[in-house]
Amino acid sequence: DNTPAEPILPADGACPGALAGACASKGVKAAYLDGPIDCGGQGWFCRIMPQPGWGDCSYGDCNFANCATPDADELDTDGHCH
């Protein structure tokens, strides 16, 4: 595809367990963008992080702050969770 989005893989280069099935069936980039995420019913997985050259939260749909962000309880500017 012609999009600048790039998946950020763990250091070992393997898909995370929650995306392993999707990576195997449709490829890494499509899995990161489209899922499905298999979290085993254990909560939210944050999927969309700012990436240089790919825009930011100006699309108006950021809804979380990282725990290490100062004043994280008061912000929702670090990315988008599903």
C-alpha positions, 0 to 999 in steps of 0.5 A: 500500500502507499501509506506512510504508516509503519508498525512498531514491532518489539525488539525481537521483530515478532508480532505481539501475541494479541496480534499474532493471528492477524499477522499470520493471516493478513501481514504485519502492517494490515494486522496493526491497522485493522486487527483483529486484536485478541486480548482474551477479554482482558481490556483495552489495547492501545493501537494508534500512536503518533508517528513522525510523518503520519500526522498527530492527534489533530484528527481529534480522536486521542483518548489516553495519556501514557502513565509516565506523562506528567499530569496524565490524569488530566490529559488524553493527548498521547494516542488512541485506544480501542 
